[in-house]
């Protein structure tokens, strides 16, 4: 769930980390599936310019849907996202270092709402996302 909404931005508590001093920054945060679906798109292998994900497998989707509708369901793996190619839609604010490594911070991830652009690309986890959002979960 979004931690706060201000004007056209959603905010999420997160951890930012790097695996090395020169490596890319990665954020770990929690977001509900329905909000994520509104903020993300899938880059398909069939796309001419790029593509990460195969076409949705209906059997796999149905299996995940059935699973998440059981009371004991837990999805222990995350969905991997990349930020889209337009700057200014995702930002990190209120960064506070954790420890003295210079490799991990607590922060707030802010995502700009826009009806014409979804700032996240799903790299891994499309079946988990679509399985949840097509289920009877609220």
C-alpha angles and dihedrals in degrees: 000000000000112000092216141347121218121174105309099341131092117208128208129183108239149164118238118202144168125206090214137009092262098034125109120273118252128194127211115200142146122246131164116251096242093054091045091052089056092050100043144062132193120243104215126211086232090065111109098222101037141342138178107171134060122231112284113274107223093207093052091046092051092048092052091045091053092045097051090050091063115095094236095050117134125174103205096178126078132230112247117223136181124202115251126250097263115089122222099044099091124037140166118227137173093029113187122182119240112210123336103286095096087224105095135047140170111231147144119265111210123196123192116228115228127165092212103043133048108203099203130072116203108232097171131005107046092137092051091049096045092041090057097042093047092048128089091258115122 
